[in-house]
Amino acid sequence: MDSSLQDDDDGADMRSASTTIVVCDDGPLLVRGPIDLCRSDGSPIPVRRSTVALCRCGRSSITPMCDGSHKLGRSTTRSSGAAR
Ligand code: FES
């Protein structure tokens, strides 16, 4: 047996254990693969999916996850200054 293809202690194939982070333009960080996600105090945040979207804009109501609110914060129209 090729030792480079051995399973880890949990029986998972080590070849599929890599993690990729995709930086979305004007959007979240898409994290694909196994991660340990924690708050600043070290408490764990449950990760239930193989891909998670982490908010970068600060508008999400479910931080640290993205809820799509980054799309609402961008306006293609300019304020007329009429509302005061
Ligand atoms: S990046 Fe999507 S809500 Fe912040």
Backbone and ligand atoms as CSV (ligand in chain L), in Angstrom:
chain,resi,resn,atom,element,x,y,z
A,1,MET,N,N,0.842,-1.195,0.000
A,1,MET,CA,C,0.000,0.000,0.000
A,1,MET,C,C,0.876,1.244,0.000
A,2,ASP,N,N,0.489,2.216,-0.780
A,2,ASP,CA,C,1.214,3.470,-0.854
A,2,ASP,C,C,0.954,4.270,0.419
A,3,SER,N,N,2.014,4.541,1.196
A,3,SER,CA,C,1.834,5.223,2.477
A,3,SER,C,C,1.329,6.653,2.316
A,4,SER,N,N,1.510,7.275,1.164
A,4,SER,CA,C,1.042,8.653,0.964
A,4,SER,C,C,-0.473,8.728,0.822
A,5,LEU,N,N,-1.126,7.593,0.656
A,5,LEU,CA,C,-2.575,7.583,0.476
A,5,LEU,C,C,-3.303,7.036,1.688
A,6,GLN,N,N,-2.639,6.951,2.824
A,6,GLN,CA,C,-3.270,6.392,4.012
A,6,GLN,C,C,-4.354,7.320,4.538
A,7,ASP,N,N,-5.316,6.702,5.204
A,7,ASP,CA,C,-6.384,7.454,5.850
A,7,ASP,C,C,-5.887,8.037,7.155
A,8,ASP,N,N,-6.548,9.130,7.614
A,8,ASP,CA,C,-6.205,9.675,8.922
A,8,ASP,C,C,-6.916,8.871,10.000
A,9,ASP,N,N,-6.834,9.308,11.255
A,9,ASP,CA,C,-7.404,8.554,12.372
A,9,ASP,C,C,-8.914,8.398,12.274
A,10,ASP,N,N,-9.590,9.336,11.616
A,10,ASP,CA,C,-11.039,9.266,11.476
A,10,ASP,C,C,-11.454,8.456,10.254
A,11,GLY,N,N,-10.492,7.958,9.511
A,11,GLY,CA,C,-10.816,7.179,8.339
A,11,GLY,C,C,-11.020,8.025,7.096
A,12,ALA,N,N,-10.825,9.340,7.210
A,12,ALA,CA,C,-11.016,10.202,6.054
A,12,ALA,C,C,-9.795,10.133,5.152
A,13,ASP,N,N,-10.025,10.230,3.891
A,13,ASP,CA,C,-8.949,10.198,2.916
A,13,ASP,C,C,-8.188,11.516,2.970
A,14,MET,N,N,-6.909,11.461,3.246
A,14,MET,CA,C,-6.102,12.672,3.417
A,14,MET,C,C,-6.002,13.487,2.137
A,15,ARG,N,N,-6.225,12.873,0.980
A,15,ARG,CA,C,-6.124,13.605,-0.272
A,15,ARG,C,C,-7.217,14.654,-0.404
A,16,SER,N,N,-8.345,14.447,0.266
A,16,SER,CA,C,-9.458,15.381,0.137
A,16,SER,C,C,-9.507,16.360,1.308
A,17,ALA,N,N,-8.456,16.457,2.095
A,17,ALA,CA,C,-8.472,17.271,3.305
A,17,ALA,C,C,-7.945,18.686,3.091
A,18,SER,N,N,-7.851,19.139,1.866
A,18,SER,CA,C,-7.352,20.491,1.649
A,18,SER,C,C,-8.500,21.495,1.729
A,19,THR,N,N,-8.160,22.734,2.042
A,19,THR,CA,C,-9.132,23.805,2.170
A,19,THR,C,C,-8.777,24.910,1.186
A,20,THR,N,N,-9.800,25.435,0.531
A,20,THR,CA,C,-9.617,26.510,-0.437
A,20,THR,C,C,-10.457,27.698,-0.017
A,21,ILE,N,N,-9.900,28.895,-0.132
A,21,ILE,CA,C,-10.637,30.128,0.156
A,21,ILE,C,C,-10.693,30.954,-1.121
A,22,VAL,N,N,-11.921,31.277,-1.530
A,22,VAL,CA,C,-12.136,32.094,-2.720
A,22,VAL,C,C,-12.617,33.469,-2.278
A,23,VAL,N,N,-11.928,34.505,-2.698
A,23,VAL,CA,C,-12.314,35.878,-2.371
A,23,VAL,C,C,-13.253,36.360,-3.466
A,24,CYS,N,N,-14.525,36.536,-3.123
A,24,CYS,CA,C,-15.518,36.988,-4.101
A,24,CYS,C,C,-15.472,38.510,-4.203
A,25,ASP,N,N,-15.458,39.014,-5.405
A,25,ASP,CA,C,-15.472,40.458,-5.604
A,25,ASP,C,C,-16.716,41.041,-4.952
A,26,ASP,N,N,-16.546,42.018,-4.086
A,26,ASP,CA,C,-17.655,42.694,-3.396
A,26,ASP,C,C,-18.575,41.719,-2.675
A,27,GLY,N,N,-18.047,40.593,-2.232
A,27,GLY,CA,C,-18.865,39.594,-1.550
A,27,GLY,C,C,-18.069,38.866,-0.488
A,28,PRO,N,N,-18.536,37.690,-0.125
A,28,PRO,CA,C,-17.923,36.960,0.991
A,28,PRO,C,C,-16.640,36.234,0.610
A,29,LEU,N,N,-16.052,35.627,1.614
A,29,LEU,CA,C,-14.995,34.649,1.409
A,29,LEU,C,C,-15.661,33.288,1.377
A,30,LEU,N,N,-15.490,32.546,0.312
A,30,LEU,CA,C,-16.035,31.191,0.230
A,30,LEU,C,C,-14.955,30.222,0.659
A,31,VAL,N,N,-15.227,29.500,1.737
A,31,VAL,CA,C,-14.258,28.570,2.290
A,31,VAL,C,C,-14.756,27.158,2.002
A,32,ARG,N,N,-13.973,26.421,1.239
A,32,ARG,CA,C,-14.337,25.055,0.872
A,32,ARG,C,C,-13.334,24.089,1.483
A,33,GLY,N,N,-13.865,23.134,2.223
A,33,GLY,CA,C,-13.000,22.136,2.831
A,33,GLY,C,C,-13.103,22.182,4.339
A,34,PRO,N,N,-12.390,21.294,4.989
A,34,PRO,CA,C,-12.479,21.206,6.449
A,34,PRO,C,C,-11.857,22.416,7.129
A,35,ILE,N,N,-12.600,23.002,8.093
A,35,ILE,CA,C,-12.087,24.142,8.870
A,35,ILE,C,C,-12.565,24.021,10.307
A,36,ASP,N,N,-11.842,24.673,11.189
A,36,ASP,CA,C,-12.298,24.917,12.557
A,36,ASP,C,C,-12.567,26.409,12.620
A,37,LEU,N,N,-13.825,26.789,12.824
A,37,LEU,CA,C,-14.217,28.204,12.867
A,37,LEU,C,C,-14.495,28.574,14.319
A,38,CYS,N,N,-13.873,29.663,14.779
A,38,CYS,CA,C,-14.007,30.077,16.176
A,38,CYS,C,C,-14.270,31.569,16.273
A,39,ARG,N,N,-14.941,31.973,17.354
A,39,ARG,CA,C,-15.105,33.393,17.674
A,39,ARG,C,C,-13.798,33.914,18.259
A,40,SER,N,N,-13.723,35.231,18.441
A,40,SER,CA,C,-12.485,35.834,18.944
A,40,SER,C,C,-12.136,35.339,20.344
A,41,ASP,N,N,-13.141,34.867,21.097
A,41,ASP,CA,C,-12.855,34.340,22.435
A,41,ASP,C,C,-12.472,32.858,22.404
A,42,GLY,N,N,-12.412,32.294,21.208
A,42,GLY,CA,C,-12.001,30.906,21.065
A,42,GLY,C,C,-13.143,29.911,21.057
A,43,SER,N,N,-14.369,30.378,21.317
A,43,SER,CA,C,-15.500,29.445,21.314
A,43,SER,C,C,-15.791,29.001,19.885
A,44,PRO,N,N,-16.088,27.720,19.720
A,44,PRO,CA,C,-16.282,27.192,18.372
A,44,PRO,C,C,-17.609,27.634,17.754
A,45,ILE,N,N,-17.590,27.811,16.452
A,45,ILE,CA,C,-18.797,28.088,15.680
A,45,ILE,C,C,-19.067,26.846,14.847
A,46,PRO,N,N,-20.235,26.231,15.026
A,46,PRO,CA,C,-20.515,25.006,14.275
A,46,PRO,C,C,-20.516,25.253,12.764
A,47,VAL,N,N,-19.866,24.372,12.049
A,47,VAL,CA,C,-19.848,24.426,10.590
A,47,VAL,C,C,-20.540,23.171,10.096
A,48,ARG,N,N,-21.668,23.357,9.442
A,48,ARG,CA,C,-22.488,22.213,9.041
A,48,ARG,C,C,-22.389,21.894,7.552
A,49,ARG,N,N,-21.656,22.722,6.824
A,49,ARG,CA,C,-21.561,22.511,5.383
A,49,ARG,C,C,-20.100,22.396,4.958
A,50,SER,N,N,-19.895,21.811,3.815
A,50,SER,CA,C,-18.532,21.685,3.314
A,50,SER,C,C,-18.033,23.000,2.724
A,51,THR,N,N,-18.948,23.919,2.420
A,51,THR,CA,C,-18.589,25.256,1.952
A,51,THR,C,C,-19.311,26.273,2.820
A,52,VAL,N,N,-18.571,27.246,3.331
A,52,VAL,CA,C,-19.188,28.319,4.107
A,52,VAL,C,C,-18.802,29.652,3.476
A,53,ALA,N,N,-19.714,30.628,3.595
A,53,ALA,CA,C,-19.475,31.979,3.091
A,53,ALA,C,C,-19.317,32.902,4.284
A,54,LEU,N,N,-18.132,33.478,4.421
A,54,LEU,CA,C,-17.846,34.364,5.546
A,54,LEU,C,C,-17.993,35.813,5.099
A,55,CYS,N,N,-18.785,36.567,5.857
A,55,CYS,CA,C,-19.075,37.968,5.533
A,55,CYS,C,C,-17.808,38.812,5.627
A,56,ARG,N,N,-17.634,39.667,4.641
A,56,ARG,CA,C,-16.534,40.640,4.657
A,56,ARG,C,C,-17.051,42.063,4.749
A,57,CYS,N,N,-18.367,42.259,4.566
A,57,CYS,CA,C,-18.887,43.625,4.477
A,57,CYS,C,C,-19.411,44.157,5.811
A,58,GLY,N,N,-19.712,43.266,6.758
A,58,GLY,CA,C,-20.225,43.690,8.057
A,58,GLY,C,C,-21.722,43.936,8.077
A,59,ARG,N,N,-22.433,43.669,7.000
A,59,ARG,CA,C,-23.881,43.920,6.939
A,59,ARG,C,C,-24.723,42.689,7.260
A,60,SER,N,N,-24.122,41.531,7.351
A,60,SER,CA,C,-24.884,40.308,7.556
A,60,SER,C,C,-25.542,40.279,8.936
A,61,SER,N,N,-26.755,39.732,8.989
A,61,SER,CA,C,-27.447,39.562,10.266
A,61,SER,C,C,-27.100,38.230,10.912
A,62,ILE,N,N,-26.302,37.429,10.224
A,62,ILE,CA,C,-25.912,36.120,10.764
A,62,ILE,C,C,-24.390,35.992,10.802
A,63,THR,N,N,-23.715,37.103,11.138
A,63,THR,CA,C,-22.250,37.064,11.165
A,63,THR,C,C,-21.749,35.947,12.073
A,64,PRO,N,N,-20.691,35.323,11.723
A,64,PRO,CA,C,-19.734,35.702,10.681
A,64,PRO,C,C,-20.087,35.196,9.295
A,65,MET,N,N,-21.263,34.580,9.153
A,65,MET,CA,C,-21.658,34.064,7.846
A,65,MET,C,C,-22.288,35.165,6.996
A,66,CYS,N,N,-22.166,35.035,5.717
A,66,CYS,CA,C,-22.790,35.951,4.760
A,66,CYS,C,C,-24.260,35.576,4.609
A,67,ASP,N,N,-25.145,36.582,4.614
A,67,ASP,CA,C,-26.565,36.321,4.352
A,67,ASP,C,C,-27.024,36.974,3.045
A,68,GLY,N,N,-26.106,37.466,2.280
A,68,GLY,CA,C,-26.438,38.093,1.003
A,68,GLY,C,C,-26.672,39.593,1.099
A,69,SER,N,N,-26.602,40.139,2.298
A,69,SER,CA,C,-26.871,41.574,2.477
A,69,SER,C,C,-25.857,42.458,1.761
A,70,HIS,N,N,-24.708,41.928,1.446
A,70,HIS,CA,C,-23.712,42.745,0.735
A,70,HIS,C,C,-24.267,43.239,-0.602
A,71,LYS,N,N,-25.212,42.488,-1.156
A,71,LYS,CA,C,-25.802,42.890,-2.436
A,71,LYS,C,C,-26.711,44.091,-2.277
A,72,LEU,N,N,-27.291,44.259,-1.081
A,72,LEU,CA,C,-28.233,45.350,-0.842
A,72,LEU,C,C,-27.513,46.666,-0.549
A,73,GLY,N,N,-26.291,46.582,-0.129
A,73,GLY,CA,C,-25.580,47.784,0.274
A,73,GLY,C,C,-25.023,48.591,-0.867
A,74,ARG,N,N,-25.083,48.051,-2.043
A,74,ARG,CA,C,-24.523,48.749,-3.185
A,74,ARG,C,C,-25.642,49.366,-3.983
A,75,SER,N,N,-25.549,50.612,-4.215
A,75,SER,CA,C,-26.570,51.311,-4.969
A,75,SER,C,C,-25.979,51.814,-6.269
A,76,THR,N,N,-26.737,51.666,-7.334
A,76,THR,CA,C,-26.262,52.172,-8.616
A,76,THR,C,C,-26.765,53.583,-8.859
A,77,THR,N,N,-27.645,54.045,-7.955
A,77,THR,CA,C,-28.148,55.407,-8.104
A,77,THR,C,C,-27.491,56.291,-7.065
A,78,ARG,N,N,-27.388,57.537,-7.351
A,78,ARG,CA,C,-26.810,58.473,-6.406
A,78,ARG,C,C,-27.913,59.247,-5.722
A,79,SER,N,N,-27.676,59.566,-4.451
A,79,SER,CA,C,-28.653,60.342,-3.711
A,79,SER,C,C,-28.753,61.740,-4.310
A,80,SER,N,N,-30.013,62.216,-4.405
A,80,SER,CA,C,-30.206,63.570,-4.942
A,80,SER,C,C,-29.966,64.626,-3.875
A,81,GLY,N,N,-29.902,64.154,-2.602
A,81,GLY,CA,C,-29.733,65.088,-1.513
A,81,GLY,C,C,-31.046,65.689,-1.079
A,82,ALA,N,N,-32.190,65.215,-1.658
A,82,ALA,CA,C,-33.499,65.775,-1.317
A,82,ALA,C,C,-33.957,65.342,0.069
A,83,ALA,N,N,-33.645,64.109,0.457
A,83,ALA,CA,C,-34.078,63.614,1.773
A,83,ALA,C,C,-33.159,64.157,2.860
A,84,ARG,N,N,-33.730,64.867,3.807
A,84,ARG,CA,C,-32.922,65.450,4.897
A,84,ARG,C,C,-33.532,65.190,6.229
L,1,FES,S1,S,-20.309,39.632,2.468
L,1,FES,FE1,FE,-22.329,38.965,2.223
L,1,FES,S2,S,-23.442,39.920,3.787
L,1,FES,FE2,FE,-21.406,40.605,4.051
